[in-house]
């Protein structure tokens, strides 16, 4: 993986997290779900797959390890929103039954989910800041410095 590919992956993760936040709001507002909007655990999303494989080459970059905890929290919060809206104990596989269907959510659940949504927004902003910091570090590296992570 070259420097430009790593930077592109980080930028893609930033866009993905922004999308996840908007998907969560849409979910709360009762918009039918697409399969891509399923809240999976942090190792199953595209960024998580990269982070726990190729991304581990960057583990020694200051701040890189911190992304893991932030990313896990984001996924847990999204799952909590889903559980509030569709019932405790709901599993992501249960989403298949909900995809394409509009679900009526009681006002109290929607209000509670909006509280979690505020948390999700803050968590996403934290991740975006962390990813931007890693991107700046990588961008500032010369090729020789970068290559030590992918030798």
C-alpha positions, 0 to 999 in steps of 0.5 A: 500500500502506498502513501496515496492509497493510505491517505485515500483510505483515511479520507474514505473513512472520514466520508463513511463516518459522516454518512453513518451519522446521517444514516442514524438520523434517517433511521430515527426519522423512520426512513427505510433502511438499505443493507449498507446502513446496517450497524455492524460491529467495528471489525466488519465495516470497510474501515474496520476491515482495513484498520485490523489488517493493512492499517495495523502497519501504522500502529506506531504512528502517534494517535493511531491506536486511539482510533480503535477505541473511538471507532468501537464506541461509535459502532456501539452507539449506533447499535444502541440507537437501533436497539432503542428504535427496534427493540432490546436484543435486536441483532444486526441480522434482524435488519434483513427483516427491516430493510425496505420497510417503514417502521413506526417508532413511538415518540419516547423511543425517538427522543431517547434515540435522538439523545444517543444521536448527539453522542454519535455525532460527537464520537464521529467528530472525534474520529474525523479529527483523529483520522485527519491528524494521522493523514497530516502525519503521513502527508508530512512523511517522506517516502523513506519514512513512510516505507518503514511502515510497509516494508 
